[in-house]
Amino acid sequence: MLATVALATMLALLNSTMIAVALPRLMAELGAALAASGWLVTSYLIALACLQPVAGKLGDRSAGGP
């Protein structure tokens, strides 16, 4: 159980920063402006935040939660 929590914590941090790390290359490849690339990061984080409750509910269901 502790290993699962530790892995999830590490992946949450990695997931939050992977778009920011790839952003300069995306901007160069697509020729995007800084404002447009800012919306890319914002859209990704909003989608991630919207899907987290759904994933939590599915995880509770498979684990035999309420």
Backbone torsions as a table, in degrees:
resi	resn	phi	psi	omega
1	MET	NA	-43.0	-179.6
2	LEU	-64.4	-38.4	178.9
3	ALA	-65.3	-36.6	178.8
4	THR	-65.3	-44.4	178.9
5	VAL	-64.7	-41.8	179.1
6	ALA	-63.8	-42.0	178.6
7	LEU	-66.1	-42.1	178.8
8	ALA	-63.2	-39.5	178.2
9	THR	-64.6	-42.9	178.8
10	MET	-65.0	-42.1	-178.7
11	LEU	-69.1	-32.0	177.5
12	ALA	-63.8	-43.1	177.7
13	LEU	-65.7	-42.6	179.4
14	LEU	-63.8	-41.7	-178.3
15	ASN	-64.9	-35.8	-179.1
16	SER	-70.7	-28.0	-174.8
17	THR	-103.3	-9.5	-174.0
18	MET	-67.3	-32.8	177.0
19	ILE	-69.0	-41.4	-179.9
20	ALA	-63.1	-35.2	179.2
21	VAL	-70.4	-38.1	-178.0
22	ALA	-83.3	-9.8	-173.3
23	LEU	-58.9	-46.7	179.7
24	PRO	-59.8	-39.0	178.9
25	ARG	-69.3	-40.3	176.7
26	LEU	-60.9	-43.3	179.3
27	MET	-62.0	-42.3	-179.2
28	ALA	-68.2	-43.8	-177.9
29	GLU	-67.8	-39.0	-176.2
30	LEU	-95.1	-8.0	-178.3
31	GLY	65.8	33.8	-175.9
32	ALA	-87.1	150.0	176.2
33	ALA	-78.9	166.2	-179.0
34	LEU	-63.8	-38.9	-179.9
35	ALA	-64.2	-41.1	179.1
36	ALA	-66.7	-38.3	179.7
37	SER	-71.8	-28.6	173.4
38	GLY	-63.0	-38.3	176.8
39	TRP	-67.1	-31.0	177.1
40	LEU	-62.3	-46.5	179.5
41	VAL	-64.7	-44.4	180.0
42	THR	-62.3	-43.7	179.6
43	SER	-63.6	-41.0	179.2
44	TYR	-62.6	-45.8	-178.0
45	LEU	-69.2	-34.2	176.2
46	ILE	-66.2	-44.6	178.0
47	ALA	-61.8	-40.6	178.7
48	LEU	-63.5	-43.4	-179.9
49	ALA	-66.8	-33.9	179.1
50	CYS	-71.7	-31.2	-177.4
51	LEU	-86.4	-16.8	-178.3
52	GLN	-63.0	-43.5	177.3
53	PRO	-62.9	-36.6	178.3
54	VAL	-64.6	-44.8	178.9
55	ALA	-64.8	-37.3	177.1
56	GLY	-63.8	-42.8	178.2
57	LYS	-64.1	-42.3	177.5
58	LEU	-65.1	-36.9	177.4
59	GLY	-66.4	-39.3	176.9
60	ASP	-65.5	-38.2	-179.5
61	ARG	-64.6	-43.0	-177.7
62	SER	-75.3	-21.7	-180.0
63	ALA	-91.3	-1.1	178.9
64	GLY	83.6	25.5	179.0
65	GLY	-77.4	-173.3	-178.0
66	PRO	-65.6	NA	NA
